Amino acid sequence: MTTLNEKKETKETIEEALSKLMGMEKELGFLILGVVFGAALGILGNLWVAFLFELIRDLIPTESWFIVSLLGLVITTILSLLILKKSFESAVKYIAGEEKQTKVTKRQE
């Protein structure tokens, strides 16, 4: 026969497991949301770039088109690298935060 204390511990264990599961589901939801928004922004960004290139193609002389394209490539690469760097730093900060929270929880036990 189980005692009242054992039932309480079992209930706490189940609640803790459900809490962790809900947290993991929430993280997965945010991951999927991020992927979907990233894909949508990528597609829309490509459409806007194509549209703007069509608009400015008549404004730039044919002889200068290579230089302008190369300059655009360099600027786009720099901006992309800055965005990737900032995203990576944010991800590392959140991952480290989760690890710190795990350490604090383990110490309390």
NORRA-V271156 format. One record per helix or strand of 3 or more residues. SS is the DSSP state (helix for helix, strand for strand). FROM is the first residue (numbers start at 1). TO is the last residue. If there is no record, write none. Layout:
ss = <SS & SS>
from = <FROM & FROM>
to = <TO & TO>
This chain:
ss = <helix & helix>
from = <4 & 62>
to = <57 & 108>
